[in-house]
Amino acid sequence: MTTATLEDRPARSSDSARINLRTSPEAKALIERAAALMGTTVSGFMLQNAYEAARRVVVDNDTLVLSQKAFDAFVAACEQPSEPNEALRALMARR
C-alpha cells in the first residue's frame, strides 16, 4: 500500500481553509519537537500527518476485501442473477 502525500491532492495556492484545535501543553511540545526533527513547520507536520491518517481511514472504509472464494461467488451472482421473487416485485412496484 502506498502512502498518500499532500502532493497527491490538487493544490491551488488560492485555495485555503483554516483548521483550529486546542491541545495540552505536553501534546503541543511533542508536536513542535517532532516537526523540528522532520525539518518542517508545526502546521506542515500536522497537516501532512492528519491528511495521511484521513486518507487511511477513508480507504479502509471504502475498500472491501474478499477471499477468492467470496469474490468468485460474487462474480457468479452478478453474471447469473436469480429470478426476482415476490418480495422484490412488490418492492419495485412501489416505485
PyMOL commands that set and color helices and strands:
alter all, ss='L'
color gray80, all
select helices_A, chain A and resi 6-8+25-38+42-62+68-79+86-93
alter helices_A, ss='H'
color red, helices_A
deselect
rebuild
show_as cartoon
